[in-house]
Every structure is written in C-alpha cells, then in structure tokens.
Amino acid sequence: MQLDPRASAAGARLIAHEVLVSTNAEALALVAQGQRGPLWVTATRQTGGRGRRGRTWVSEGGNLFASLLLTDAAPPEHWPELAFVAALAIHDAVAEAAPTLRPQLFIKWPNDLLLAGKKFSGILIEGEGGESGAVVVGIGVNCVSHPDGTGYPATDLAAAGADVTAEALFSILSAKMLGRLAQWNAGEHFSTIRADWLARAAGRGEMIRVRLDEQDLIGRFEDVDETGRLVLSLPDGARKAIAAGDVVELLGPGIGSGIGSGQLGGEH
C-alpha cells in the first residue's frame, strides 16, 4: 500500500500490515501508544474484521481494509458525520478508478455503498474518547470478492467488470479523503457534505424499509437532516427522524414485499 503524494504532503502517514485482527482495533491501540493522526492503518487480510452493531466483516485477501486515525478532528458530537465524509470519499475514489461504474454507484444510509443495488463497501466510525480526541474511520471495500449469503445482497468491483486492485484504490482514496475532510472542515461545513451525499443517495424519494432495534418501519425516504438523521414520511402522514438503524430494503416508488435480514456489515 502507498499513499497518494498529496496525502503524504499534507502530513498523512501509513502503517501497512500483512495480517491484522482488525485495522480499527490496531489504530485505536496506536492511540494508547501516543500516535497522532492523520495515520492510515491497512491490512492485506483481517482475522477479526467487524462492523456496526458487532457484526462480522468477512476479510478476504485482495479486498481493501483500511482505517484512518484522526486526532482533534472535531468535537465528538460531530464524529458520526465522518461516515458521510468517508462515503463520499469512497464514491469519489471508485468513480475515478473505474469511471464506467459511476452511474451504478450510490450511497445507502447510514454507512454503506452500493454498486448496481448491491453492497460493496462499508464504514465503521469508532471514537477513543478521553483526552486524546481520537476517532477512527474504518473502511472496507470488496475489490475482488464478496461473501455469499448476506442479508443485503453483496458484490465486488471485479464482479462488475472493474479491474481495480486494493492498492490502486487505496492510493486514490487517501487523496479523496483528504479533500472531503477539508470540505467538512471539522463539522463546520457538514451542510455541503450533506448536500453532496444526498445527491448520491440510494432510494431518496422512494419507499424503503428501515430496521430499528425492535421494529421495522416502512416509509418514504424524504431527507437526511442537519444532524445526519434519516427522515421518513410514514404511511399515516407523520414524519420520523431516525438516528440509528439499518436500511434493509429499497422498495422503489411503491411498497414491495419481503424483509431483508439486516446483515449489512460494516468494517474492522
């Protein structure tokens, strides 16, 4: 793995490993050793990759597993916004690496990227807390393989006909992340990130199914508000802002049938 020269010039560093349990866990461990960001941690393979809500992220060789450690990136209340920042950076990187795929690329709330309607990338944000002000942005991209039997259909770049290595994609991503972080500006310009994210959002204006802890909700995806909450218009006319959940099914203009299992994954 190598950083793009623009990322190196901006002060980003890279520690590349062959095998790690988890790039996010390694990045958080480095905080305890006094490391400061921006620092990328990558692995060719993970033995214990994890996603949101304790899910497992299958980590086969040839795919991209990377975590970006940031220190003093923003006040902790803005850290969840980094999922939107990272999603845009991944979208930017894939669109540059494989331009023919651009029309098929969309972002699914809150932290997944879709290619032709199937998930190929996810993001996991973890904060260290305390005085360090450290937050880690974990990114996984299926470049050459994807798991079978997932609740939400999965794919990879190679399956879509794109010959993009993890190494090549990471180099581009390291520069694109730099640009999106500058745009975000520690949360001061989340409104511009939000606007760019919505322009790439899967299912906006259509019916979707959202899985919460104890129930599923079906409604029309109206918006993402200024704090990143998903805004649904429910069948009874009420509007509901959702802070935490999973979009498990895109139902289209009308209500379909069937429920996705919610095994969406995330990273590291």
C-alpha positions in Angstrom: 0.0 0.0 0.0 1.2 3.5 -0.7 -0.3 6.9 0.0 -1.0 9.3 -2.8 1.7 12.0 -2.8 -0.9 14.7 -2.0 -1.8 12.8 1.2 1.8 12.5 2.2 2.4 16.2 1.5 -0.5 17.0 3.8 1.1 15.1 6.7 -0.7 11.8 6.5 1.3 8.6 7.4 0.7 5.0 6.7 1.4 1.8 8.6 0.8 -1.2 6.3 0.4 -4.8 7.6 0.0 -8.2 6.0 -2.4 -9.5 8.6 -4.2 -7.9 11.5 -7.1 -8.9 13.6 -8.8 -5.5 12.8 -7.4 -2.3 11.3 -9.7 -0.3 13.6 -8.6 -2.1 16.7 -4.9 -1.6 15.7 -5.5 2.1 15.1 -7.1 2.5 18.5 -4.3 0.7 20.1 -1.8 3.1 18.5 -3.6 6.0 20.2 -2.6 4.4 23.6 1.0 4.4 22.4 0.9 8.1 21.7 0.4 8.0 18.0 -1.3 11.0 16.4 -3.3 11.4 13.2 -3.7 11.6 10.3 -2.5 8.0 10.3 -3.7 5.2 8.0 -3.5 1.6 9.1 -4.0 -1.1 6.4 -4.0 -4.8 6.2 -3.9 -7.3 3.4 -6.2 -9.5 5.4 -8.1 -9.3 8.7 -8.8 -12.2 11.0 -11.4 -10.5 13.1 -12.9 -7.7 11.0 -16.0 -6.3 12.5 -18.9 -4.0 11.5 -21.6 -1.9 13.1 -23.5 -3.5 16.0 -21.0 -6.2 16.5 -21.4 -7.8 13.0 -18.6 -9.7 11.3 -16.9 -8.2 8.2 -15.6 -11.0 6.0 -12.0 -10.0 5.2 -10.6 -12.0 2.3 -7.3 -11.1 0.7 -7.4 -8.8 -2.3 -10.0 -6.5 -0.8 -9.3 -3.2 0.9 -9.2 -2.9 4.6 -8.1 0.5 5.9 -8.6 2.7 8.9 -7.8 6.4 9.2 -6.9 7.6 12.7 -7.7 11.3 13.3 -6.9 13.3 16.4 -8.6 16.5 17.2 -10.6 16.1 14.0 -13.7 17.7 15.6 -15.7 17.8 18.8 -17.1 14.3 19.5 -20.7 15.3 18.7 -19.5 15.7 15.0 -17.8 12.3 14.8 -20.9 10.5 13.3 -20.7 12.9 10.4 -17.4 11.2 9.3 -19.5 8.3 7.9 -20.9 10.7 5.4 -17.4 12.2 4.7 -15.9 8.8 4.2 -18.8 7.6 2.0 -18.3 10.5 -0.4 -14.5 9.8 -0.5 -15.1 6.2 -1.3 -17.6 7.1 -4.0 -15.1 9.6 -5.4 -12.3 7.1 -5.4 -14.2 4.3 -7.1 -15.6 6.7 -9.7 -12.1 7.8 -10.6 -10.6 4.2 -10.5 -13.5 2.8 -12.6 -15.3 5.6 -14.4 -17.7 3.2 -16.2 -19.2 2.2 -12.8 -20.1 5.8 -11.8 -23.8 5.6 -13.0 -24.2 2.5 -10.8 -22.7 3.9 -7.6 -25.0 5.0 -4.8 -24.7 5.6 -1.0 -27.1 3.8 1.4 -27.8 5.4 4.8 -26.1 5.3 7.1 -22.7 3.8 6.1 -22.8 1.6 3.0 -22.0 2.0 -0.7 -24.0 0.2 -3.4 -23.0 -0.9 -6.9 -25.9 -1.8 -9.1 -28.0 -2.1 -6.0 -25.7 -4.4 -4.1 -23.4 -3.6 -1.2 -19.7 -3.5 -1.9 -18.3 -1.2 0.8 -19.0 -0.2 4.4 -17.8 2.2 7.0 -17.3 1.9 10.8 -16.7 5.0 13.0 -15.2 4.4 16.4 -14.0 7.0 18.9 -11.4 6.5 21.6 -12.8 9.2 23.8 -10.9 10.8 26.7 -8.3 13.5 26.3 -6.8 12.1 23.0 -9.8 13.3 20.9 -9.1 10.3 18.7 -11.6 8.9 16.2 -11.0 6.1 13.7 -12.7 5.8 10.3 -12.7 2.2 9.2 -13.3 1.4 5.6 -13.8 -1.9 3.8 -14.2 -2.3 0.0 -14.9 -5.5 -1.8 -12.5 -5.3 -4.7 -12.1 -8.9 -5.9 -14.5 -11.0 -3.8 -17.6 -10.7 -1.7 -19.3 -13.0 0.9 -22.3 -15.1 -0.1 -25.5 -15.5 2.0 -25.6 -12.0 3.3 -28.9 -10.5 4.2 -28.4 -7.5 2.0 -27.1 -8.6 -1.4 -23.3 -8.1 -1.8 -21.0 -7.7 -4.8 -17.4 -6.6 -5.6 -15.7 -4.4 -8.2 -14.4 -7.3 -10.2 -17.8 -8.9 -10.4 -19.0 -5.6 -12.0 -16.2 -5.8 -14.6 -13.8 -3.4 -12.9 -10.1 -4.4 -12.6 -9.2 -2.3 -9.6 -6.7 -3.5 -7.1 -6.9 -2.7 -3.4 -3.5 -1.0 -3.6 -4.6 1.3 -6.5 -7.9 2.1 -4.9 -6.3 2.9 -1.5 -3.8 5.4 -3.1 -6.7 7.3 -4.8 -8.8 7.1 -1.6 -6.1 8.6 0.6 -6.2 11.7 -1.6 -10.0 11.8 -1.9 -10.4 11.5 1.8 -8.1 14.5 2.3 -10.3 16.6 0.0 -13.5 15.6 1.7 -12.1 16.2 5.2 -11.1 19.7 4.1 -14.6 20.3 2.7 -16.1 19.1 6.0 -13.8 21.3 8.0 -14.3 19.7 11.4 -18.0 19.8 11.0 -18.4 23.5 10.2 -19.4 22.6 6.6 -21.4 19.5 7.1 -24.2 21.1 5.2 -22.1 20.9 2.0 -21.2 17.3 2.7 -24.9 16.5 3.4 -25.9 18.1 0.1 -23.3 16.1 -1.9 -24.3 12.9 0.0 -28.0 13.4 -0.8 -27.1 13.8 -4.5 -25.7 10.3 -4.4 -28.2 8.7 -2.0 -29.9 5.4 -2.8 -33.7 5.4 -2.6 -34.3 9.0 -2.0 -37.9 9.9 -2.6 -38.9 6.2 -2.7 -40.2 3.7 -0.2 -37.6 2.0 2.0 -37.7 -0.4 4.9 -35.6 0.6 8.0 -34.8 -1.8 10.7 -34.7 -0.4 14.3 -33.8 -2.4 17.4 -37.3 -3.6 18.0 -39.3 -3.0 14.8 -39.2 -2.3 11.1 -40.5 0.9 9.6 -41.7 1.4 6.0 -41.8 5.0 4.7 -40.7 7.3 2.0 -37.1 8.5 2.3 -37.5 12.2 2.3 -34.3 13.6 3.6 -31.3 13.5 5.9 -31.4 16.3 8.4 -28.7 18.6 9.6 -27.5 16.1 12.2 -27.4 13.1 9.8 -30.7 11.6 10.8 -32.8 9.8 8.2 -36.2 11.5 7.7 -39.0 9.1 6.8 -42.5 10.1 5.7 -44.7 7.3 7.2 -47.9 6.0 5.6 -50.0 7.8 8.2 -48.5 11.1 7.1 -46.2 11.5 10.1 -42.5 12.3 9.6 -40.0 10.5 11.7 -36.2 11.3 12.1 -34.2 8.2 12.7 -30.7 8.5 14.4 -29.8 4.8 14.4 -31.0 1.9 12.2 -30.3 0.0 9.0 -32.0 0.4 5.6 -32.6 -3.2 4.9 -34.7 -2.9 1.7 -35.2 -0.4 -1.1 -38.8 -0.8 -2.1 -39.0 1.6 -5.0 -41.8 4.1 -5.8 -44.4 1.7 -4.2 -44.4 -0.7 -1.4 -42.9 -4.1 -2.2 -42.9 -7.3 -0.2 -40.3 -9.2 1.8 -37.9 -8.2 4.5 -34.2 -8.1 4.3 -32.3 -9.7 7.2 -30.3 -6.7 8.1 -26.9 -8.3 8.0 -25.4 -5.3 6.3 -21.9 -5.4 7.8 -19.5 -2.5 8.3 -15.8 -2.8 8.9 -13.0 -3.6 11.0 
